[in-house]
Amino acid sequence: MCSKTFTFCSLVFLISITLNTVAAAASSCPIDLSYVETFPWDTSLCIAPNGTHCCQTLLSLFGIGLAQHLKQTSMFQLPNATASAACLSDFQSKLSSLSLQPTLVPLCFPNTTQFVSSPASCAGILTVQDWTEKVGAISAIDTSCKGDLEGLTKCSSCLDAGLSVTNLLSGLGPNNTKCFYFTVLYAAGIVNQLGPDDPRTGACILGLPLSTSAAKKSSSQVSRKTLLKWVFGVLGAILGILLAVGVIVMYRRYDLKGRQNARHDEYVSSFRASLLPNSGAKWFGISELERATDGFSQKNMIGQGGYGVVYKGTLADGTLVAVKQILDMESLDSKGDEEFSNEVEIISKIRHRNLLSLRGCCVTSDDFKGKRRFLVYDFMSNGNLSDHLSNSNRRLSWPQRKSIILDVAKGLVYLHNGIKPAIYHRDIKGTNILLDSEMKAKVADFGLAKQSSEGHTHLTTRVAGTYGYLAPEYALYGQLTEKSDVYSFGIVILEIMSGRKVLDTSNSSMNLNSVVLITDWAWMHAKAGSVEEVFDETLREEGPKSVMERFVNVGILCAHVMVAFRPTISEALRMLEGDIDIPKLPDRPMPLGNESYRSSFGFSTILESERSRPSFSSSIVTPSPQT
C-alpha cells in the first residue's frame, strides 16, 4: 500500500521519529554529569557502611551540575519532576561506576522533586533575573567570590559574603529553606569565572571534600571548606528559630523594662513624697550621676566606709562633686532609709560656710541592682581632719589648727542657735570635719543629727555616735542636749592641739585597764601645771603659748564629765576668741578609764559594745595617703 502512496508513508515515518525524539528528550537529564567521574572529590566518606555522612558530600557534588545548569539556562533548579528523576538516575549510575553503593542516592535524596523549580523554595526566586530583583545587580558575593579562592583569606571573605546574602534572602519570607543553597549555586555558577567544576571553586564555595592528592595542594582550603559546609548546613536549619526567639526575647525585654520603669517611678515618687517638699535638695537622675563618675568607675573611687563608697564626679557644668553611694540597703532596711532621709531633710535646709553643702540626692530601685541611695556633696580637696592629724607628712600649722577649731565652733553655733528648732549633730569627730582647698573647715555627715524639742531634754533609747566622742550622760542614759555636741567638740579641740587620738591603747591591745581617754590625760597635765605637755611637739616653738593654753583649757572644760560645768557652744566660741574669760577649771571625778568608774556606771559594757559608726565624710575627699 505504501508503494502506492509513498508520500503518505514517508510522512508517517517522519512523525514517528519526531515523537520518539521528543519523548527521549523529555525523559533525559538536562545536566551533563560526566564530571562526577573526573572531578577529584573525596569518595572515602561514601565508602563507609553508614552513608549518612556522605549525603552532604553528594549534595555538594550534585550542586556542581546545578551550578553549570544555572550558568547555561539562568534557571536555579530543574524544570520538572521527570527531569529531576532522570538526573538522579544518571547521578546514581555515575556513582556506581566509581564502585559506590547504588542505594546512596535514594538514601540521601528520598524526595526526587527536591531539585524541581518552585516559587516557595527561596523568596520566589526561579531565575537569575529574579535573583537580581531580590538581591540587586551587585551584592557582596559578586565582589568577594571571584577568581581563585584557594587562599584562606579569599575563601573566608567569600564565605562571609555568602552568609550576608543568605540572611537577606531568608528574611524576605517564611520557609525560605533553600536560600543558602541558591546562594552557593549563584556564587559557583554565575560569579566565579573559574566555573563550578574547578576544584578550587568546588572546595571553597560548594564545600566539596577533595581527594587526598588534591587536598595536599590546598591544605588550608580543606579546613575552610569544612567550616563552610557546616555553617551553610546549620544556617538554614536554625535561622528561623533564632529569628523567632529573637523577637520573643526583645518583646519580653521591652515589656520587662516597661514594668521596671513603672515600679521605679512609683518608688521614687513615694520616696520623694516622704521628704519635706521644700527641702531644697536637687533630685539627680541615676544617668546623670553615672555620666559624672564615668559609670562609677574604680578610678574615680576616692574612699570607702562601712556603709558606702564615695566617687569623685564632674557634673555637666564642670563642678566637682563627691557622690556617696549607700551600700547594702537591703540589710540596712528602714534604718538606712531613716538616716538617708534625715540627712537630706536636715542639711538641705541649712546654709553656712562651715557646714558641708548637700547639692542633692538620688534614689533608684530595680530588680537587678536593688535599692540604691546617693548623696551629692561639694568636693573637698584637702580631705578630713583625721587624715592630717594622723599623717606626719600632713602636719597642720598653728594658724591652721586655730582656724579649724574656730570654724567648727561657728558651724555648731549656727546649728544650736542660728535655726529653730536647734539641731544636734551627735557625731562630731575628726573624720566628719572636712577641709576645702583653702583649709577652711566644714562640719559634715548629718545622718545621725536630731532636731531638738523646744524646752525639753531629749531622751532616746537608741544611742548613736562614736565611742570616745560620746558625752557620758548620753552614752549611759540616752540624755541628749546641746552640750552633748559640746563634749564632742572639746574632744576634737584636744585632738587638734595634741595630735593624739581620743583613746590611747598603746600600752595594751584594747585592754580595758589600759585605755586612757584624752580628757583624763589633758586634765592630768593641766592639774600639774604642765599644759605645754599637751601641745603637739610641732607647736611648742610655733604659736603663742598663752593662746594655745587657752584653747587647751577650753577643750578640757567642754569635755568635762559633768554637764553643768560645760559651757554652751556660744560661750565656748567667745572663750576661744578671748572675748570672755575662762572660769577656773573645776575638779573632775575619777578618770573615765578608771575600772571602778566603769563598774559603777556599767561603762565597760558601753566600751565593749560601742563601735565607731562608719563615716562617709572621711571618704568625701581625696584619698588618704595610705590608699
C-alpha positions as CSV (number, residue, x, y, z in Angstrom):
1,M,0.0,0.0,0.0
2,C,2.9,2.3,0.8
3,S,4.3,1.7,-2.6
4,K,1.2,3.3,-4.0
5,T,1.1,6.1,-1.5
6,F,4.8,6.8,-0.9
7,T,4.3,10.3,0.2
8,F,1.8,9.4,2.9
9,C,4.1,6.6,4.3
10,S,7.1,8.9,4.4
11,L,5.1,11.5,6.4
12,V,4.0,8.9,9.0
13,F,7.6,7.7,9.4
14,L,8.9,11.3,10.0
15,I,6.2,11.9,12.6
16,S,7.1,8.7,14.4
17,I,10.8,9.6,14.5
18,T,10.0,13.1,15.8
19,L,7.7,11.9,18.6
20,N,10.3,9.4,19.7
21,T,13.0,12.1,19.7
22,V,10.7,14.4,21.8
23,A,9.9,11.6,24.3
24,A,13.5,10.8,24.7
25,A,14.4,14.4,25.3
26,A,11.6,14.8,27.8
27,S,12.9,11.8,29.8
28,S,16.6,12.8,29.7
29,C,18.6,14.9,32.2
30,P,19.5,18.4,31.1
31,I,22.7,18.3,33.1
32,D,26.0,16.7,32.0
33,L,27.0,14.6,35.0
34,S,30.2,13.2,33.4
35,Y,32.2,15.4,35.8
36,V,31.3,13.0,38.7
37,E,33.8,10.5,37.4
38,T,36.6,13.1,36.7
39,F,36.3,15.7,39.5
40,P,38.9,15.0,42.2
41,W,36.4,14.7,45.1
42,D,37.0,12.5,48.1
43,T,34.9,9.3,47.9
44,S,36.0,7.8,51.2
45,L,33.0,9.1,53.2
46,C,30.7,7.4,50.7
47,I,32.5,4.0,51.0
48,A,31.8,3.8,54.7
49,P,29.0,1.4,55.8
50,N,26.9,4.3,57.0
51,G,26.2,6.5,54.1
52,T,24.6,9.3,56.1
53,H,28.0,11.2,56.3
54,C,28.1,11.0,52.5
55,C,24.9,12.9,51.9
56,Q,26.3,16.4,52.3
57,T,29.2,15.5,50.0
58,L,26.7,14.2,47.4
59,L,24.6,17.3,47.7
60,S,27.7,19.5,47.0
61,L,28.7,17.2,44.2
62,F,25.3,17.4,42.6
63,G,25.5,21.2,43.1
64,I,28.3,21.4,40.6
65,G,25.9,20.2,37.9
66,L,23.1,22.5,39.1
67,A,25.6,25.5,39.0
68,Q,26.6,24.6,35.5
69,H,22.9,24.3,34.6
70,L,22.3,27.8,36.2
71,K,25.1,29.2,34.1
72,Q,23.7,27.8,30.9
73,T,20.0,28.3,31.4
74,S,19.6,31.0,34.1
75,M,17.4,28.5,36.0
76,F,18.4,27.7,39.6
77,Q,16.7,24.3,39.5
78,L,15.4,21.6,37.1
79,P,12.2,22.3,35.0
80,N,10.1,19.4,36.2
81,A,9.9,16.1,38.2
82,T,10.7,14.0,35.2
83,A,14.0,15.8,34.5
84,S,14.8,15.6,38.2
85,A,14.2,11.9,38.4
86,A,16.3,11.4,35.2
87,C,19.2,13.4,36.7
88,L,19.2,11.5,39.9
89,S,19.1,8.2,38.0
90,D,22.1,9.4,35.9
91,F,23.8,10.5,39.1
92,Q,23.3,7.1,40.6
93,S,24.8,5.5,37.5
94,K,27.9,7.7,37.7
95,L,28.4,6.8,41.4
96,S,28.1,3.1,40.6
97,S,30.8,3.4,38.0
98,L,33.0,4.5,40.9
99,S,32.2,1.3,42.9
100,L,29.9,3.2,45.3
101,Q,26.7,1.8,46.6
102,P,23.7,2.5,44.3
103,T,21.5,2.9,47.4
104,L,23.3,6.2,48.3
105,V,21.1,8.3,46.0
106,P,17.7,7.2,47.3
107,L,19.1,7.3,50.8
108,C,20.3,10.9,50.5
109,F,17.7,12.2,48.1
110,P,14.4,10.4,49.0
111,N,12.4,13.2,47.6
112,T,13.1,13.2,43.8
113,T,11.4,16.5,43.4
114,Q,13.6,18.5,45.8
115,F,15.5,19.9,42.8
116,V,12.4,21.0,40.9
117,S,11.8,24.7,40.4
118,S,9.3,26.1,42.9
119,P,8.5,29.7,43.9
120,A,8.3,28.5,47.5
121,S,12.0,27.4,47.6
122,C,13.6,30.8,48.3
123,A,11.8,34.2,48.2
124,G,10.0,33.3,44.9
125,I,13.4,33.1,43.0
126,L,13.4,30.9,39.9
127,T,15.8,32.6,37.6
128,V,18.9,34.8,37.7
129,Q,16.6,37.8,36.8
130,D,14.5,37.0,39.9
131,W,17.7,36.9,42.0
132,T,18.8,40.3,40.7
133,E,15.4,41.8,41.6
134,K,15.7,40.5,45.2
135,V,19.4,40.9,45.9
136,G,20.4,43.7,43.5
137,A,22.7,43.8,40.5
138,I,25.8,43.9,42.7
139,S,25.9,42.0,46.0
140,A,28.6,41.1,48.5
141,I,29.3,37.7,46.8
142,D,29.7,39.5,43.4
143,T,32.8,41.2,44.7
144,S,34.1,38.5,47.1
145,C,33.7,35.2,45.3
146,K,35.5,35.9,42.1
147,G,38.6,34.1,40.8
148,D,40.9,31.7,42.6
149,L,39.6,31.1,46.2
150,E,42.2,28.7,47.2
151,G,43.7,31.0,49.9
152,L,42.2,31.0,53.3
153,T,41.6,34.8,53.3
154,K,39.9,34.8,50.0
155,C,37.7,31.9,50.8
156,S,36.8,33.3,54.2
157,S,35.8,36.6,52.5
158,C,33.5,34.7,50.1
159,L,32.0,32.7,52.9
160,D,31.2,35.9,54.9
161,A,29.6,37.4,51.9
162,G,27.5,34.3,51.3
163,L,26.3,34.4,54.9
164,S,25.3,38.1,54.5
165,V,23.3,37.5,51.3
166,T,21.7,34.3,52.8
167,N,20.5,36.3,55.8
168,L,19.0,38.9,53.5
169,L,17.1,36.3,51.5
170,S,15.9,34.3,54.5
171,G,14.4,37.5,55.9
172,L,12.2,38.1,52.9
173,G,9.6,35.5,53.9
174,P,8.9,32.3,55.8
175,N,10.0,28.8,54.7
176,N,13.0,30.1,52.7
177,T,14.8,26.9,53.4
178,K,16.9,26.7,50.2
179,C,18.2,30.2,50.2
180,F,21.7,29.1,51.4
181,Y,21.8,26.5,48.6
182,F,20.7,29.1,46.0
183,T,23.5,31.5,47.2
184,V,26.1,28.7,46.8
185,L,24.8,27.9,43.2
186,Y,24.9,31.6,42.2
187,A,28.4,32.1,43.6
188,A,29.8,29.0,41.9
189,G,27.9,29.2,38.6
190,I,27.4,32.9,37.9
191,V,30.0,34.8,39.9
192,N,33.2,32.7,39.8
193,Q,35.0,32.9,36.5
194,L,36.7,29.5,37.0
195,G,33.4,27.7,37.0
196,P,31.9,25.2,39.4
197,D,33.8,22.3,38.0
198,D,37.2,23.9,39.1
199,P,38.5,22.1,42.2
200,R,39.2,25.4,44.0
201,T,35.7,26.7,43.4
202,G,34.1,23.4,44.4
203,A,36.1,23.1,47.5
204,C,35.6,26.6,48.8
205,I,32.1,27.6,47.6
206,L,30.4,24.2,47.5
207,G,32.3,22.8,50.4
208,L,33.1,19.6,48.5
209,P,35.8,17.4,50.1
210,L,38.8,16.9,47.7
211,S,40.7,13.7,47.3
212,T,44.0,13.3,49.2
213,S,46.1,14.3,46.3
214,A,44.1,17.4,45.6
215,A,43.9,18.2,49.4
216,K,47.7,18.2,49.6
217,K,47.8,21.1,47.1
218,S,45.5,23.2,49.2
219,S,45.5,22.1,52.8
220,S,44.4,25.5,54.1
221,Q,41.4,25.3,51.8
222,V,40.2,22.0,53.2
223,S,39.8,23.4,56.7
224,R,37.9,26.4,55.3
225,K,35.7,24.1,53.2
226,T,34.7,22.1,56.3
227,L,33.7,25.3,58.1
228,L,31.8,26.5,55.1
229,K,29.9,23.2,54.8
230,W,28.9,23.2,58.5
231,V,28.0,26.9,58.5
232,F,25.8,26.7,55.4
233,G,24.2,23.4,56.6
234,V,23.3,24.7,60.1
235,L,22.4,28.2,59.0
236,G,19.3,27.1,57.1
237,A,18.0,25.0,59.9
238,I,18.5,27.4,62.8
239,L,17.9,30.8,61.1
240,G,14.1,30.7,61.5
241,I,14.4,29.6,65.1
242,L,16.8,32.3,66.0
243,L,14.6,34.9,64.4
244,A,11.6,33.8,66.4
245,V,13.5,33.6,69.6
246,G,14.9,37.0,69.0
247,V,11.5,38.5,68.5
248,I,10.2,36.9,71.7
249,V,13.3,38.0,73.8
250,M,13.1,41.5,72.5
251,Y,9.4,41.7,73.3
252,R,9.8,40.3,76.8
253,R,12.8,42.6,77.5
254,Y,10.8,45.6,76.3
255,D,7.8,44.5,78.5
256,L,10.1,43.9,81.5
257,K,11.8,47.2,81.1
258,G,8.5,49.0,80.9
259,R,7.3,47.3,84.1
260,Q,10.6,48.1,85.8
261,N,10.4,51.7,84.9
262,A,6.9,51.9,86.2
263,R,7.9,50.4,89.5
264,H,10.9,52.6,89.7
265,D,8.9,55.8,89.0
266,E,6.4,54.8,91.6
267,Y,9.1,54.1,94.2
268,V,10.9,57.4,93.6
269,S,7.7,59.3,93.8
270,S,6.8,57.7,97.0
271,F,10.2,58.3,98.5
272,R,10.3,61.9,97.4
273,A,6.9,62.4,99.0
274,S,8.2,61.2,102.3
275,L,10.7,64.0,102.5
276,L,9.9,67.6,103.2
277,P,8.6,69.1,99.9
278,N,10.6,72.3,100.5
279,S,13.8,70.6,101.4
280,G,15.6,72.4,98.5
281,A,17.7,69.3,97.6
282,K,18.1,68.7,93.9
283,W,17.0,65.3,92.7
284,F,19.6,63.8,90.4
285,G,18.8,61.1,87.9
286,I,20.9,58.0,88.0
287,S,22.1,58.5,84.5
288,E,23.4,62.0,85.4
289,L,25.5,60.6,88.2
290,E,26.7,57.7,86.0
291,R,28.0,60.3,83.5
292,A,29.6,62.4,86.2
293,T,31.5,59.4,87.7
294,D,32.2,57.6,84.4
295,G,29.9,54.8,85.3
296,F,31.1,54.7,89.0
297,S,34.4,53.6,87.7
298,Q,37.1,52.3,90.0
299,K,39.5,55.1,89.0
300,N,37.0,57.6,90.4
301,M,36.5,55.9,93.8
302,I,38.1,58.1,96.4
303,G,37.0,56.4,99.6
304,Q,35.0,53.6,101.2
305,G,33.3,53.4,104.5
306,G,31.3,50.8,106.4
307,Y,28.0,51.8,104.7
308,G,29.1,53.2,101.4
309,V,31.5,54.1,98.6
310,V,32.4,57.7,97.5
311,Y,33.2,58.6,94.0
312,K,34.7,61.8,92.6
313,G,32.5,63.2,89.9
314,T,32.2,66.1,87.4
315,L,28.8,67.5,86.7
316,A,27.8,68.7,83.2
317,D,28.7,72.3,84.2
318,G,32.2,71.3,85.3
319,T,31.5,71.3,89.0
320,L,33.5,68.8,91.1
321,V,31.4,66.8,93.5
322,A,31.6,63.8,95.7
323,V,28.9,61.2,95.1
324,K,28.3,59.0,98.1
325,Q,26.6,55.7,97.4
326,I,25.0,54.0,100.3
327,L,25.6,50.3,100.1
328,D,23.8,47.2,101.4
329,M,20.4,48.9,101.6
330,E,18.6,45.6,101.8
331,S,20.4,44.7,105.1
332,L,20.1,48.2,106.5
333,D,16.3,48.2,105.9
334,S,14.4,51.1,107.5
335,K,17.4,52.2,109.5
336,G,19.4,53.1,106.3
337,D,16.4,54.8,104.8
338,E,15.9,56.8,108.0
339,E,19.4,58.1,108.1
340,F,19.4,58.9,104.5
341,S,16.1,60.8,104.7
342,N,17.2,62.5,107.9
343,E,20.4,63.8,106.3
344,V,18.6,65.0,103.2
345,E,16.0,66.9,105.2
346,I,18.3,68.5,107.7
347,I,21.3,69.5,105.7
348,S,19.4,70.7,102.7
349,K,17.6,73.3,104.9
350,I,20.8,74.8,106.4
351,R,23.3,77.1,104.7
352,H,26.5,78.1,106.5
353,R,30.1,78.4,105.3
354,N,31.3,76.0,108.0
355,L,28.7,73.3,107.2
356,L,29.2,71.0,104.2
357,S,26.7,71.7,101.5
358,L,24.4,69.0,100.1
359,R,23.9,69.5,96.4
360,G,21.3,66.8,96.0
361,C,20.4,63.2,96.2
362,C,19.2,60.3,94.1
363,V,17.2,57.1,94.8
364,T,16.6,54.3,92.5
365,S,15.3,50.7,92.6
366,D,15.3,47.9,90.1
367,D,15.1,44.1,90.0
368,F,18.8,43.6,89.3
369,K,20.6,46.2,91.5
370,G,18.0,46.6,94.2
371,K,17.6,49.8,96.2
372,R,20.3,52.4,95.8
373,R,20.8,55.7,97.6
374,F,23.2,58.5,96.6
375,L,24.1,61.8,98.2
376,V,25.9,64.5,96.3
377,Y,28.2,66.9,98.1
378,D,30.7,69.6,97.3
379,F,34.1,68.1,96.7
380,M,36.6,68.8,99.5
381,S,40.0,68.7,98.1
382,N,42.0,68.7,101.3
383,G,40.5,65.6,102.9
384,N,39.3,65.3,106.5
385,L,40.9,66.5,109.8
386,S,41.9,63.0,111.0
387,D,44.0,62.4,107.8
388,H,46.1,65.4,108.7
389,L,46.4,64.6,112.4
390,S,47.5,61.0,111.8
391,N,49.9,61.7,108.9
392,S,53.2,63.1,109.8
393,N,53.6,64.3,106.2
394,R,50.5,66.5,106.5
395,R,51.1,68.2,109.9
396,L,49.0,71.3,110.5
397,S,50.5,74.6,111.5
398,W,49.3,76.5,114.5
399,P,47.3,79.1,112.4
400,Q,45.6,76.2,110.6
401,R,44.7,74.4,113.8
402,K,43.3,77.6,115.3
403,S,41.3,78.3,112.2
404,I,39.8,74.8,112.1
405,I,38.8,74.9,115.8
406,L,37.1,78.2,115.3
407,D,35.4,77.1,112.1
408,V,33.9,74.0,113.8
409,A,32.7,76.1,116.7
410,K,31.0,78.6,114.4
411,G,29.3,75.8,112.5
412,L,28.0,74.3,115.8
413,V,26.8,77.7,117.0
414,Y,24.7,78.0,113.8
415,L,23.2,74.5,114.4
416,H,22.4,75.2,118.1
417,N,21.4,78.9,117.9
418,G,21.1,80.0,114.3
419,I,18.0,78.0,113.4
420,K,14.8,76.8,115.1
421,P,14.4,74.1,116.2
422,A,18.1,73.6,117.0
423,I,19.9,70.7,115.5
424,Y,22.2,68.4,117.5
425,H,24.8,66.8,115.3
426,R,25.5,63.7,117.6
427,D,28.7,62.7,115.7
428,I,31.3,65.4,115.9
429,K,34.7,63.8,115.2
430,G,37.8,64.3,113.1
431,T,36.6,62.3,110.1
432,N,33.4,64.4,109.9
433,I,35.3,67.6,109.7
434,L,36.3,68.3,106.1
435,L,38.8,70.8,104.7
436,D,38.4,72.7,101.5
437,S,41.1,74.0,99.1
438,E,41.9,76.9,101.5
439,M,41.9,74.6,104.6
440,K,38.6,76.0,105.8
441,A,36.8,73.5,108.0
442,K,33.2,72.3,107.3
443,V,31.2,70.0,109.6
444,A,29.8,67.1,107.6
445,D,27.7,63.9,107.9
446,F,24.3,64.7,109.3
447,G,22.9,61.2,109.1
448,L,22.6,61.0,112.9
449,A,21.5,64.6,113.5
450,K,18.4,65.3,115.6
451,Q,16.2,68.3,115.9
452,S,15.6,69.5,119.4
453,S,12.3,69.7,121.2
454,E,11.9,73.2,122.4
455,G,12.4,73.5,126.2
456,H,12.9,69.7,126.7
457,T,15.8,67.4,127.2
458,H,15.8,64.8,124.5
459,L,15.8,61.2,125.8
460,T,16.5,58.3,123.4
461,T,16.8,54.6,123.7
462,R,19.0,54.4,120.6
463,V,22.4,55.9,121.4
464,A,24.3,56.7,118.2
465,G,27.7,58.1,117.6
466,T,31.3,57.1,118.0
467,Y,32.8,55.9,121.3
468,G,35.2,58.3,122.9
469,Y,33.3,61.3,121.5
470,L,30.0,60.5,123.2
471,A,29.1,62.6,126.3
472,P,28.8,60.3,129.3
473,E,25.2,61.2,130.1
474,Y,24.3,60.5,126.5
475,A,26.2,57.2,126.3
476,L,24.9,55.9,129.7
477,Y,21.4,57.3,129.9
478,G,20.4,58.5,126.4
479,Q,20.2,62.1,127.6
480,L,20.7,64.3,124.6
481,T,21.2,68.1,124.9
482,E,23.1,70.8,123.1
483,K,26.0,70.1,125.5
484,S,26.4,66.6,124.1
485,D,27.8,68.2,121.0
486,V,29.9,70.5,123.2
487,Y,31.5,67.4,124.8
488,S,32.5,66.0,121.4
489,F,33.8,69.4,120.3
490,G,36.0,69.5,123.4
491,I,37.5,66.1,122.4
492,V,38.2,67.4,118.9
493,I,39.9,70.5,120.4
494,L,42.2,68.3,122.4
495,E,43.0,66.1,119.5
496,I,43.9,69.1,117.3
497,M,46.1,70.7,120.0
498,S,47.9,67.5,120.9
499,G,47.9,65.4,117.8
500,R,46.8,62.4,119.9
501,K,43.9,60.1,119.4
502,V,40.9,60.2,121.7
503,L,41.7,56.8,123.1
504,D,45.3,55.8,123.9
505,T,45.7,52.0,123.9
506,S,49.4,51.9,123.2
507,N,50.2,50.1,126.4
508,S,47.9,47.1,125.6
509,S,45.8,46.0,122.7
510,M,42.4,47.2,123.8
511,N,42.8,46.1,127.4
512,L,40.2,48.0,129.3
513,N,42.5,48.6,132.2
514,S,45.0,50.3,129.8
515,V,42.6,52.6,128.0
516,V,43.5,56.3,128.5
517,L,41.0,58.9,127.4
518,I,42.5,62.1,126.0
519,T,40.4,64.1,128.5
520,D,41.9,62.3,131.5
521,W,45.4,62.8,130.1
522,A,44.9,66.5,129.4
523,W,43.4,67.1,132.8
524,M,46.3,65.4,134.5
525,H,48.8,67.8,132.8
526,A,46.5,70.9,133.5
527,K,46.2,70.0,137.2
528,A,50.0,69.5,137.4
529,G,50.6,72.9,135.8
530,S,52.2,71.4,132.7
531,V,49.7,72.4,130.0
532,E,52.6,72.7,127.5
533,E,52.9,68.9,127.5
534,V,49.5,68.7,125.9
535,F,50.8,70.7,122.8
536,D,51.8,68.8,119.8
537,E,55.6,68.8,119.6
538,T,55.5,70.7,116.3
539,L,53.5,73.6,118.0
540,R,55.7,74.1,121.1
541,E,58.0,76.5,119.4
542,E,55.5,77.9,116.9
543,G,52.5,79.6,118.5
544,P,51.8,81.9,121.3
545,K,51.8,79.7,124.4
546,S,49.1,81.8,126.3
547,V,46.7,81.5,123.4
548,M,47.4,77.8,122.9
549,E,47.0,77.2,126.6
550,R,43.6,78.9,126.4
551,F,42.5,76.6,123.6
552,V,43.5,73.5,125.6
553,N,41.7,74.7,128.7
554,V,38.5,75.4,126.7
555,G,38.8,71.8,125.3
556,I,39.1,70.4,128.8
557,L,36.2,72.5,130.0
558,C,34.0,71.5,127.1
559,A,34.8,67.8,127.6
560,H,34.0,67.9,131.3
561,V,32.2,64.8,132.6
562,M,29.6,66.9,134.4
563,V,27.1,68.6,132.1
564,A,26.7,71.6,134.4
565,F,30.3,72.6,134.1
566,R,30.4,72.6,130.3
567,P,29.8,75.9,128.6
568,T,27.3,76.3,125.7
569,I,28.9,76.3,122.3
570,S,28.4,80.1,122.0
571,E,30.2,80.6,125.3
572,A,33.0,78.2,124.2
573,L,33.5,80.2,121.0
574,R,33.7,83.5,122.9
575,M,36.3,81.9,125.2
576,L,38.3,80.7,122.3
577,E,38.3,84.2,120.7
578,G,39.2,85.8,124.1
579,D,36.0,87.8,124.4
580,I,35.3,86.3,127.9
581,D,37.5,84.7,130.5
582,I,37.7,81.0,131.1
583,P,36.4,80.1,134.5
584,K,38.7,78.1,136.8
585,L,38.7,74.5,135.7
586,P,36.5,72.6,138.1
587,D,37.8,69.3,139.6
588,R,36.9,66.2,137.7
589,P,35.6,62.9,139.1
590,M,37.8,59.9,138.8
591,P,39.1,59.3,135.2
592,L,36.6,57.7,132.8
593,G,39.1,55.0,132.1
594,N,39.2,54.0,135.8
595,E,38.0,50.5,136.5
596,S,35.8,51.5,139.5
597,Y,34.1,54.2,137.5
598,R,33.3,51.8,134.7
599,S,32.0,49.2,137.2
600,S,29.8,51.7,138.9
601,F,28.1,53.0,135.8
602,G,28.3,49.9,133.5
603,F,30.8,51.8,131.4
604,S,32.7,48.6,130.5
605,T,29.7,47.3,128.7
606,I,29.5,50.6,126.7
607,L,33.2,50.3,125.8
608,E,32.9,46.7,124.6
609,S,29.7,47.2,122.7
610,E,30.2,50.6,121.1
611,R,31.9,50.7,117.8
612,S,32.8,53.6,115.7
613,R,30.0,54.4,113.3
614,P,31.3,54.2,109.8
615,S,31.8,57.7,108.5
616,F,31.1,58.7,104.9
617,S,32.6,62.1,105.3
618,S,36.1,60.6,105.6
619,S,35.6,59.5,102.0
620,I,34.0,62.6,100.5
621,V,37.5,63.9,99.8
622,T,40.7,63.0,98.2
623,P,42.2,59.6,99.2
624,S,44.2,59.4,102.4
625,P,48.0,58.9,101.8
626,Q,47.7,55.2,102.7
627,T,45.4,54.5,99.8
